[in-house]
Amino acid sequence: MPSRPMRITIPQSQKAALQVLLGYGSEKLQALRSALASLEPELWPGSSIPRLATALDASSAEAEEVLYLLLGLSTFREQAAVDSGELAESLATAMKDEPAEFRGDIDEVSRFLEEALRGGDALEVTAKALTVLQDNERYFMQARILTDLRPVFRADAQTPAAHVIVHNLKLSYRSGFNLEQRDFFIALDHKGLDTLTVVLERAKSKDAALEKLSEKLDIPVLKVRE
């Protein structure tokens, strides 16, 4: 007996992007397919979005929505260890189960997804790179330092006898299954700032050395674009 497609539930956050694809005709899906084939792997694919928007004659917001849908599906396919045909068929079944949510040629979009998610292109490499980059218990997002001048009073508490400078380092990171953003605070003095600076400069030197090694091996290094 032929195997049944796996049952999946489409997250609410993905429904709008799928409906966008359902609104594309054959010609626009082909344009999207061609645009995807021309992309280069990158982290946080910001430069790919304008190219997709131009190819689709769409807004940057729409192109971003479609691209991140495909990246998410590519990541899911890899983690679930299923081929693109099985995933596309399962998505088609899930969409047909919700006719009020999804309107359009589901079978045509399913065929597009089967081909787009097959692998061996920039979409697959980018999705895997993002997974590898963030496969940690905590992933750094941003940092900020708030600096205080704190008075030290004598016993009479009339005037400060001295001051100390305290630097409060705030680290924001993502953690957990839902990548919830959290904050961590730690106080630093002047010596702590010096130590942190040395450590970060050494890490930057290692980063540059490894990038040069990768260039010698003719393997690109994917980096977050500013």
C-alpha positions as protocol buffer text, in pm:
chain_id: "A"
residue {
  index: 1
  type: MET
  ca { x: 0 y: 0 z: 0 }
}
residue {
  index: 2
  type: PRO
  ca { x: 130 y: 352 z: -73 }
}
residue {
  index: 3
  type: SER
  ca { x: 234 y: 542 z: 236 }
}
residue {
  index: 4
  type: ARG
  ca { x: 8 y: 820 z: 354 }
}
residue {
  index: 5
  type: PRO
  ca { x: 149 y: 1171 z: 374 }
}
residue {
  index: 6
  type: MET
  ca { x: 245 y: 1278 z: 722 }
}
residue {
  index: 7
  type: ARG
  ca { x: -11 y: 1490 z: 902 }
}
residue {
  index: 8
  type: ILE
  ca { x: 100 y: 1843 z: 972 }
}
residue {
  index: 9
  type: THR
  ca { x: -65 y: 2151 z: 1116 }
}
residue {
  index: 10
  type: ILE
  ca { x: 16 y: 2475 z: 941 }
}
residue {
  index: 11
  type: PRO
  ca { x: 115 y: 2743 z: 1196 }
}
residue {
  index: 12
  type: GLN
  ca { x: -90 y: 3060 z: 1188 }
}
residue {
  index: 13
  type: SER
  ca { x: 227 y: 3257 z: 1118 }
}
residue {
  index: 14
  type: GLN
  ca { x: 278 y: 3066 z: 790 }
}
residue {
  index: 15
  type: LYS
  ca { x: -76 y: 3085 z: 655 }
}
residue {
  index: 16
  type: ALA
  ca { x: -53 y: 3435 z: 510 }
}
residue {
  index: 17
  type: ALA
  ca { x: 264 y: 3352 z: 314 }
}
residue {
  index: 18
  type: LEU
  ca { x: 110 y: 3033 z: 177 }
}
residue {
  index: 19
  type: GLN
  ca { x: -193 y: 3230 z: 64 }
}
residue {
  index: 20
  type: VAL
  ca { x: 43 y: 3468 z: -113 }
}
residue {
  index: 21
  type: LEU
  ca { x: 183 y: 3173 z: -310 }
}
residue {
  index: 22
  type: LEU
  ca { x: -169 y: 3055 z: -385 }
}
residue {
  index: 23
  type: GLY
  ca { x: -239 y: 3396 z: -535 }
}
residue {
  index: 24
  type: TYR
  ca { x: 47 y: 3357 z: -782 }
}
residue {
  index: 25
  type: GLY
  ca { x: -27 y: 3209 z: -1121 }
}
residue {
  index: 26
  type: SER
  ca { x: 198 y: 2971 z: -1315 }
}
residue {
  index: 27
  type: GLU
  ca { x: 401 y: 3255 z: -1465 }
}
residue {
  index: 28
  type: LYS
  ca { x: 476 y: 3419 z: -1130 }
}
residue {
  index: 29
  type: LEU
  ca { x: 565 y: 3088 z: -965 }
}
residue {
  index: 30
  type: GLN
  ca { x: 808 y: 3024 z: -1250 }
}
residue {
  index: 31
  type: ALA
  ca { x: 958 y: 3370 z: -1197 }
}
residue {
  index: 32
  type: LEU
  ca { x: 1000 y: 3289 z: -827 }
}
residue {
  index: 33
  type: ARG
  ca { x: 1159 y: 2956 z: -911 }
}
residue {
  index: 34
  type: SER
  ca { x: 1408 y: 3123 z: -1146 }
}
residue {
  index: 35
  type: ALA
  ca { x: 1488 y: 3394 z: -890 }
}
residue {
  index: 36
  type: LEU
  ca { x: 1553 y: 3137 z: -619 }
}
residue {
  index: 37
  type: ALA
  ca { x: 1791 y: 2949 z: -848 }
}
residue {
  index: 38
  type: SER
  ca { x: 1997 y: 3265 z: -901 }
}
residue {
  index: 39
  type: LEU
  ca { x: 2046 y: 3345 z: -532 }
}
residue {
  index: 40
  type: GLU
  ca { x: 2371 y: 3299 z: -341 }
}
residue {
  index: 41
  type: PRO
  ca { x: 2376 y: 3148 z: 10 }
}
residue {
  index: 42
  type: GLU
  ca { x: 2386 y: 3409 z: 288 }
}
residue {
  index: 43
  type: LEU
  ca { x: 2295 y: 3451 z: 652 }
}
residue {
  index: 44
  type: TRP
  ca { x: 1988 y: 3660 z: 727 }
}
residue {
  index: 45
  type: PRO
  ca { x: 1926 y: 3692 z: 352 }
}
residue {
  index: 46
  type: GLY
  ca { x: 1856 y: 4064 z: 335 }
}
residue {
  index: 47
  type: SER
  ca { x: 2020 y: 4118 z: -3 }
}
residue {
  index: 48
  type: SER
  ca { x: 1806 y: 3843 z: -157 }
}
residue {
  index: 49
  type: ILE
  ca { x: 1482 y: 4018 z: -71 }
}
residue {
  index: 50
  type: PRO
  ca { x: 1514 y: 4309 z: -321 }
}
residue {
  index: 51
  type: ARG
  ca { x: 1605 y: 4063 z: -596 }
}
residue {
  index: 52
  type: LEU
  ca { x: 1299 y: 3852 z: -524 }
}
residue {
  index: 53
  type: ALA
  ca { x: 1080 y: 4161 z: -503 }
}
residue {
  index: 54
  type: THR
  ca { x: 1201 y: 4273 z: -847 }
}
residue {
  index: 55
  type: ALA
  ca { x: 1149 y: 3928 z: -999 }
}
residue {
  index: 56
  type: LEU
  ca { x: 797 y: 3906 z: -856 }
}
residue {
  index: 57
  type: ASP
  ca { x: 707 y: 4273 z: -911 }
}
residue {
  index: 58
  type: ALA
  ca { x: 609 y: 4271 z: -544 }
}
residue {
  index: 59
  type: SER
  ca { x: 681 y: 4472 z: -232 }
}
residue {
  index: 60
  type: SER
  ca { x: 986 y: 4398 z: -18 }
}
residue {
  index: 61
  type: ALA
  ca { x: 752 y: 4291 z: 263 }
}
residue {
  index: 62
  type: GLU
  ca { x: 584 y: 4033 z: 40 }
}
residue {
  index: 63
  type: ALA
  ca { x: 917 y: 3902 z: -91 }
}
residue {
  index: 64
  type: GLU
  ca { x: 1049 y: 3872 z: 264 }
}
residue {
  index: 65
  type: GLU
  ca { x: 736 y: 3685 z: 374 }
}
residue {
  index: 66
  type: VAL
  ca { x: 768 y: 3436 z: 89 }
}
residue {
  index: 67
  type: LEU
  ca { x: 1143 y: 3387 z: 136 }
}
residue {
  index: 68
  type: TYR
  ca { x: 1120 y: 3319 z: 508 }
}
residue {
  index: 69
  type: LEU
  ca { x: 833 y: 3077 z: 447 }
}
residue {
  index: 70
  type: LEU
  ca { x: 1055 y: 2879 z: 209 }
}
residue {
  index: 71
  type: LEU
  ca { x: 1351 y: 2894 z: 448 }
}
residue {
  index: 72
  type: GLY
  ca { x: 1132 y: 2768 z: 731 }
}
residue {
  index: 73
  type: LEU
  ca { x: 996 y: 2484 z: 518 }
}
residue {
  index: 74
  type: SER
  ca { x: 1346 y: 2392 z: 405 }
}
residue {
  index: 75
  type: THR
  ca { x: 1462 y: 2378 z: 767 }
}
residue {
  index: 76
  type: PHE
  ca { x: 1159 y: 2169 z: 864 }
}
residue {
  index: 77
  type: ARG
  ca { x: 1224 y: 1926 z: 578 }
}
residue {
  index: 78
  type: GLU
  ca { x: 1581 y: 1878 z: 694 }
}
residue {
  index: 79
  type: GLN
  ca { x: 1489 y: 1829 z: 1060 }
}
residue {
  index: 80
  type: ALA
  ca { x: 1197 y: 1596 z: 984 }
}
residue {
  index: 81
  type: ALA
  ca { x: 1413 y: 1394 z: 741 }
}
residue {
  index: 82
  type: VAL
  ca { x: 1148 y: 1389 z: 467 }
}
residue {
  index: 83
  type: ASP
  ca { x: 1184 y: 1453 z: 98 }
}
residue {
  index: 84
  type: SER
  ca { x: 1037 y: 1757 z: -68 }
}
residue {
  index: 85
  type: GLY
  ca { x: 762 y: 1557 z: -236 }
}
residue {
  index: 86
  type: GLU
  ca { x: 629 y: 1419 z: 91 }
}
residue {
  index: 87
  type: LEU
  ca { x: 640 y: 1762 z: 256 }
}
residue {
  index: 88
  type: ALA
  ca { x: 466 y: 1929 z: -39 }
}
residue {
  index: 89
  type: GLU
  ca { x: 196 y: 1662 z: -42 }
}
residue {
  index: 90
  type: SER
  ca { x: 142 y: 1698 z: 332 }
}
residue {
  index: 91
  type: LEU
  ca { x: 113 y: 2075 z: 299 }
}
residue {
  index: 92
  type: ALA
  ca { x: -139 y: 2035 z: 17 }
}
residue {
  index: 93
  type: THR
  ca { x: -350 y: 1801 z: 231 }
}
residue {
  index: 94
  type: ALA
  ca { x: -337 y: 2042 z: 525 }
}
residue {
  index: 95
  type: MET
  ca { x: -442 y: 2335 z: 306 }
}
residue {
  index: 96
  type: LYS
  ca { x: -728 y: 2139 z: 151 }
}
residue {
  index: 97
  type: ASP
  ca { x: -849 y: 2059 z: 503 }
}
residue {
  index: 98
  type: GLU
  ca { x: -895 y: 2433 z: 562 }
}
residue {
  index: 99
  type: PRO
  ca { x: -1080 y: 2561 z: 253 }
}
residue {
  index: 100
  type: ALA
  ca { x: -1184 y: 2879 z: 432 }
}
residue {
  index: 101
  type: GLU
  ca { x: -818 y: 2970 z: 492 }
}
residue {
  index: 102
  type: PHE
  ca { x: -663 y: 2872 z: 160 }
}
residue {
  index: 103
  type: ARG
  ca { x: -802 y: 2967 z: -179 }
}
residue {
  index: 104
  type: GLY
  ca { x: -626 y: 2901 z: -507 }
}
residue {
  index: 105
  type: ASP
  ca { x: -461 y: 2623 z: -703 }
}
residue {
  index: 106
  type: ILE
  ca { x: -323 y: 2415 z: -416 }
}
residue {
  index: 107
  type: ASP
  ca { x: -192 y: 2139 z: -643 }
}
residue {
  index: 108
  type: GLU
  ca { x: 8 y: 2387 z: -851 }
}
residue {
  index: 109
  type: VAL
  ca { x: 164 y: 2541 z: -539 }
}
residue {
  index: 110
  type: SER
  ca { x: 236 y: 2191 z: -411 }
}
residue {
  index: 111
  type: ARG
  ca { x: 429 y: 2111 z: -729 }
}
residue {
  index: 112
  type: PHE
  ca { x: 620 y: 2437 z: -696 }
}
residue {
  index: 113
  type: LEU
  ca { x: 713 y: 2359 z: -333 }
}
residue {
  index: 114
  type: GLU
  ca { x: 825 y: 2007 z: -422 }
}
residue {
  index: 115
  type: GLU
  ca { x: 1073 y: 2149 z: -671 }
}
residue {
  index: 116
  type: ALA
  ca { x: 1176 y: 2454 z: -466 }
}
residue {
  index: 117
  type: LEU
  ca { x: 1248 y: 2247 z: -154 }
}
residue {
  index: 118
  type: ARG
  ca { x: 1433 y: 1967 z: -334 }
}
residue {
  index: 119
  type: GLY
  ca { x: 1770 y: 2099 z: -215 }
}
residue {
  index: 120
  type: GLY
  ca { x: 2108 y: 2154 z: -370 }
}
residue {
  index: 121
  type: ASP
  ca { x: 2070 y: 2532 z: -400 }
}
residue {
  index: 122
  type: ALA
  ca { x: 2116 y: 2852 z: -201 }
}
residue {
  index: 123
  type: LEU
  ca { x: 1785 y: 2802 z: -20 }
}
residue {
  index: 124
  type: GLU
  ca { x: 1900 y: 2474 z: 131 }
}
residue {
  index: 125
  type: VAL
  ca { x: 2246 y: 2605 z: 225 }
}
residue {
  index: 126
  type: THR
  ca { x: 2105 y: 2921 z: 384 }
}
residue {
  index: 127
  type: ALA
  ca { x: 1846 y: 2725 z: 583 }
}
residue {
  index: 128
  type: LYS
  ca { x: 2112 y: 2482 z: 709 }
}
residue {
  index: 129
  type: ALA
  ca { x: 2353 y: 2764 z: 790 }
}
residue {
  index: 130
  type: LEU
  ca { x: 2093 y: 2942 z: 1001 }
}
residue {
  index: 131
  type: THR
  ca { x: 2023 y: 2616 z: 1186 }
}
residue {
  index: 132
  type: VAL
  ca { x: 2394 y: 2552 z: 1250 }
}
residue {
  index: 133
  type: LEU
  ca { x: 2455 y: 2912 z: 1359 }
}
residue {
  index: 134
  type: GLN
  ca { x: 2173 y: 2909 z: 1612 }
}
residue {
  index: 135
  type: ASP
  ca { x: 2213 y: 2550 z: 1737 }
}
residue {
  index: 136
  type: ASN
  ca { x: 2312 y: 2668 z: 2082 }
}
residue {
  index: 137
  type: GLU
  ca { x: 2140 y: 2691 z: 2418 }
}
residue {
  index: 138
  type: ARG
  ca { x: 2157 y: 3071 z: 2395 }
}
residue {
  index: 139
  type: TYR
  ca { x: 2215 y: 3289 z: 2090 }
}
residue {
  index: 140
  type: PHE
  ca { x: 2340 y: 3647 z: 2127 }
}
residue {
  index: 141
  type: MET
  ca { x: 2118 y: 3922 z: 1984 }
}
residue {
  index: 142
  type: GLN
  ca { x: 2247 y: 4257 z: 2109 }
}
residue {
  index: 143
  type: ALA
  ca { x: 2428 y: 4431 z: 2394 }
}
residue {
  index: 144
  type: ARG
  ca { x: 2417 y: 4760 z: 2579 }
}
residue {
  index: 145
  type: ILE
  ca { x: 2619 y: 4911 z: 2863 }
}
residue {
  index: 146
  type: LEU
  ca { x: 2468 y: 5152 z: 3115 }
}
residue {
  index: 147
  type: THR
  ca { x: 2732 y: 5335 z: 3319 }
}
residue {
  index: 148
  type: ASP
  ca { x: 2676 y: 5471 z: 3670 }
}
residue {
  index: 149
  type: LEU
  ca { x: 2881 y: 5704 z: 3886 }
}
residue {
  index: 150
  type: ARG
  ca { x: 2813 y: 5585 z: 4242 }
}
residue {
  index: 151
  type: PRO
  ca { x: 2909 y: 5795 z: 4545 }
}
residue {
  index: 152
  type: VAL
  ca { x: 3083 y: 5651 z: 4850 }
}
residue {
  index: 153
  type: PHE
  ca { x: 2976 y: 5832 z: 5168 }
}
residue {
  index: 154
  type: ARG
  ca { x: 3152 y: 5867 z: 5499 }
}
residue {
  index: 155
  type: ALA
  ca { x: 2973 y: 5780 z: 5821 }
}
residue {
  index: 156
  type: ASP
  ca { x: 2824 y: 6130 z: 5848 }
}
residue {
  index: 157
  type: ALA
  ca { x: 2664 y: 6085 z: 5504 }
}
residue {
  index: 158
  type: GLN
  ca { x: 2697 y: 6454 z: 5427 }
}
residue {
  index: 159
  type: THR
  ca { x: 2924 y: 6457 z: 5126 }
}
residue {
  index: 160
  type: PRO
  ca { x: 3075 y: 6183 z: 4909 }
}
residue {
  index: 161
  type: ALA
  ca { x: 3427 y: 6079 z: 5001 }
}
residue {
  index: 162
  type: ALA
  ca { x: 3480 y: 5916 z: 4661 }
}
residue {
  index: 163
  type: HIS
  ca { x: 3306 y: 5778 z: 4357 }
}
residue {
  index: 164
  type: VAL
  ca { x: 3315 y: 5440 z: 4186 }
}
residue {
  index: 165
  type: ILE
  ca { x: 3220 y: 5376 z: 3824 }
}
residue {
  index: 166
  type: VAL
  ca { x: 3005 y: 5073 z: 3752 }
}
residue {
  index: 167
  type: HIS
  ca { x: 2931 y: 4950 z: 3401 }
}
residue {
  index: 168
  type: ASN
  ca { x: 2614 y: 4739 z: 3375 }
}
residue {
  index: 169
  type: LEU
  ca { x: 2643 y: 4512 z: 3072 }
}
residue {
  index: 170
  type: LYS
  ca { x: 2306 y: 4402 z: 2933 }
}
residue {
  index: 171
  type: LEU
  ca { x: 2318 y: 4099 z: 2704 }
}
residue {
  index: 172
  type: SER
  ca { x: 2005 y: 4014 z: 2506 }
}
residue {
  index: 173
  type: TYR
  ca { x: 1981 y: 3660 z: 2372 }
}
residue {
  index: 174
  type: ARG
  ca { x: 1738 y: 3408 z: 2235 }
}
residue {
  index: 175
  type: SER
  ca { x: 1675 y: 3085 z: 2418 }
}
residue {
  index: 176
  type: GLY
  ca { x: 1439 y: 2791 z: 2427 }
}
residue {
  index: 177
  type: PHE
  ca { x: 1227 y: 2615 z: 2168 }
}
residue {
  index: 178
  type: ASN
  ca { x: 1037 y: 2933 z: 2081 }
}
residue {
  index: 179
  type: LEU
  ca { x: 1356 y: 3144 z: 2066 }
}
residue {
  index: 180
  type: GLU
  ca { x: 1220 y: 3375 z: 2334 }
}
residue {
  index: 181
  type: GLN
  ca { x: 1431 y: 3686 z: 2380 }
}
residue {
  index: 182
  type: ARG
  ca { x: 1573 y: 3724 z: 2729 }
}
residue {
  index: 183
  type: ASP
  ca { x: 1816 y: 3959 z: 2903 }
}
residue {
  index: 184
  type: PHE
  ca { x: 2114 y: 3898 z: 3130 }
}
residue {
  index: 185
  type: PHE
  ca { x: 2287 y: 4170 z: 3335 }
}
residue {
  index: 186
  type: ILE
  ca { x: 2638 y: 4172 z: 3476 }
}
residue {
  index: 187
  type: ALA
  ca { x: 2834 y: 4454 z: 3644 }
}
residue {
  index: 188
  type: LEU
  ca { x: 3184 y: 4544 z: 3529 }
}
residue {
  index: 189
  type: ASP
  ca { x: 3451 y: 4774 z: 3667 }
}
residue {
  index: 190
  type: HIS
  ca { x: 3735 y: 4930 z: 3466 }
}
residue {
  index: 191
  type: LYS
  ca { x: 3944 y: 4613 z: 3486 }
}
residue {
  index: 192
  type: GLY
  ca { x: 3647 y: 4410 z: 3369 }
}
residue {
  index: 193
  type: LEU
  ca { x: 3613 y: 4636 z: 3064 }
}
residue {
  index: 194
  type: ASP
  ca { x: 3982 y: 4583 z: 2981 }
}
residue {
  index: 195
  type: THR
  ca { x: 3947 y: 4206 z: 3014 }
}
residue {
  index: 196
  type: LEU
  ca { x: 3636 y: 4199 z: 2797 }
}
residue {
  index: 197
  type: THR
  ca { x: 3805 y: 4415 z: 2532 }
}
residue {
  index: 198
  type: VAL
  ca { x: 4106 y: 4182 z: 2515 }
}
residue {
  index: 199
  type: VAL
  ca { x: 3886 y: 3874 z: 2486 }
}
residue {
  index: 200
  type: LEU
  ca { x: 3675 y: 4027 z: 2210 }
}
residue {
  index: 201
  type: GLU
  ca { x: 3980 y: 4147 z: 2014 }
}
residue {
  index: 202
  type: ARG
  ca { x: 4128 y: 3797 z: 2035 }
}
residue {
  index: 203
  type: ALA
  ca { x: 3801 y: 3649 z: 1911 }
}
residue {
  index: 204
  type: LYS
  ca { x: 3803 y: 3891 z: 1615 }
}
residue {
  index: 205
  type: SER
  ca { x: 4158 y: 3782 z: 1532 }
}
residue {
  index: 206
  type: LYS
  ca { x: 4048 y: 3418 z: 1535 }
}
residue {
  index: 207
  type: ASP
  ca { x: 3753 y: 3506 z: 1314 }
}
residue {
  index: 208
  type: ALA
  ca { x: 3980 y: 3672 z: 1058 }
}
residue {
  index: 209
  type: ALA
  ca { x: 4228 y: 3383 z: 1063 }
}
residue {
  index: 210
  type: LEU
  ca { x: 3957 y: 3123 z: 1007 }
}
residue {
  index: 211
  type: GLU
  ca { x: 3808 y: 3329 z: 725 }
}
residue {
  index: 212
  type: LYS
  ca { x: 4147 y: 3337 z: 551 }
}
residue {
  index: 213
  type: LEU
  ca { x: 4179 y: 2960 z: 595 }
}
residue {
  index: 214
  type: SER
  ca { x: 3836 y: 2911 z: 445 }
}
residue {
  index: 215
  type: GLU
  ca { x: 3932 y: 3130 z: 148 }
}
residue {
  index: 216
  type: LYS
  ca { x: 4241 y: 2914 z: 86 }
}
residue {
  index: 217
  type: LEU
  ca { x: 4015 y: 2609 z: 82 }
}
residue {
  index: 218
  type: ASP
  ca { x: 3786 y: 2792 z: -162 }
}
residue {
  index: 219
  type: ILE
  ca { x: 3489 y: 2753 z: 73 }
}
residue {
  index: 220
  type: PRO
  ca { x: 3279 y: 3065 z: 133 }
}
residue {
  index: 221
  type: VAL
  ca { x: 3216 y: 3194 z: 482 }
}
residue {
  index: 222
  type: LEU
  ca { x: 2858 y: 3301 z: 537 }
}
residue {
  index: 223
  type: LYS
  ca { x: 2841 y: 3612 z: 755 }
}
residue {
  index: 224
  type: VAL
  ca { x: 2564 y: 3828 z: 890 }
}
residue {
  index: 225
  type: ARG
  ca { x: 2541 y: 4136 z: 670 }
}
residue {
  index: 226
  type: GLU
  ca { x: 2520 y: 4477 z: 839 }
}
